[in-house]
Amino acid sequence: MDQNGNRKAMDRRRFLCGTAKSAVAFAVFASELVHADGVVGNPDADANPALKLALDPRRPQFHLLPAANWMNDPNGPIYWKGRYHMFFQYNPHAAFWGDMHWAHAVSPDMVHWKHLPVALAPTPDGPDAQGCFSGTAAVRDGVVTFIYTGVANAPQDQATLNDGKVSLRESQCYATSNDSELRTWTKRAAPVIAAPPKELQVTGFRDPSPWKEQDGWYMAVGSGIKGKGGAVLLYKSGDLQSWEYLHLLCGGDNNGTANANASNPVDSGDMWECPDFFALGDKHVLIYSTQGKVFWQTGDLDRTAMVFHAGQSGVLDFGSFYAPKTQLDKHGNRVLWGWIPETRPVAEYSASGWAGLMSLPRVLTLGGDGRLKVGVDSGIEKLRGHEEKLRLAPVSAGGREMISDVKLKGACGELLCVVKPSAEPFTLDLLSPGDEKEAKDARDAKALDSQASLLSIRYSHANPKELVVDQQRLPIMLAAGEALELRFFVDGSVIELFVNGQVTSTKRFYYPGSVASEIAVSFTGSVADVSRLSLWQLSPISKDRLTT
């Protein structure tokens, strides 16, 4: 798939143009840091890029991200010969978008990761000369195969990605590996699909997603039709190399903004990228990314006409989350990965030396009502320390606002709050020390200003079908007597929130200085409604935040 910048605009084309004990302990470790070449780390972080990265408290400790530089979309995740392989969009040269390669990491459990050499790099004068964009891994006759989008410079009349500044031809490319560790890849010199169907005026042509049916291979390709809206093109093949275009698998409606945003049809919703189509339970699921969000649809695949009919739909994540990809785990569960982009200015993350991270593995299931359900894979729980039950104490005498007695240290852990909704509304905030002081200074207020917290949640029985997270209204449907379960994973500069397996929201937060935040829980409402409030510190997956 093509480039993407910040979460707010999610404009990929613009990128083509261009706590104290913890701190002391980590400082002691940093002075002893040994790199792969055996050289002891220089205590001067400015002169030692690896040390600078290892000391950055905003770098996550239990999420997958490269040792340095830019990353975006997950590509071709696969369970192969007893190990999980993750590939992802990667710039090996800098912490901003450009020169797209496929990085490679391997894991025994989808939690602990080790980086392997880059899997795919652009081939000069090849169909991917300007970048190896996103794609999928498939297995045919025991051989792992990548189908991915390559981009190369092209005249405007041949371009499928053209904003007046760049003119690129997107084609679908093919590579295989006979290596049991998937370290080495052989590319086919020519694309397997060189261009979109001539009869269609497409708004993009990328991110192939093949799957196997009894009568052969099918493949969804992200696209859109000028004047008609986003679409998924459907192809068929017997060998993953010779593909025949059939028709649209599905498509959206013209939302009337195409002319106003013609330079980037993804922003307007007139191009759907990163489609993923798969069976789940007795339904099929389509996931696609557009307008800075990720959408899901569940419905039925008419196998006679090979057309998808959607029944239910929704937003997959209401925060900083984009371009996801799914795989089957060793038990056959459908696992979702997504790119968590930066939300700070380009100059800041570029200077930091790193940008972007992979979400935690999320397990997809189908609810009894046919809606998609999302939960975090249980493997993450092996990182837990002992459970600490939090007690809430008033911020001020007679006040209704309560603060937890124990804080999450080093911005690295899990929080669980279970509330049984009553007639009294409640507000829950995650606060850093500075926020907590500000809250105390404003203790006469009835509720915290959401701008003073890392994350703010509000719920009221007056609107029982929505949960307000910061300024976003998340749809929820609680059964009679069902409690509200809020599960937070906090890691360096990211919070992944899971609500009753129904909705998720990912939040980036950035604090100044060289010490990671301690995070407290603030609660305003009836404490009697809180049936559980627990904290677990989570162990880092590597000793130095570099995950090497």
Order of alpha helices (4+ residues) and beta strands (2+ residues): alpha-alpha-alpha-beta-beta-beta-beta-beta-beta-beta-beta-beta-beta-beta-beta-beta-alpha-beta-beta-beta-beta-beta-beta-alpha-beta-beta-beta-beta-beta-beta-beta-beta-beta-alpha-beta-beta-beta-beta-beta-beta-beta-beta
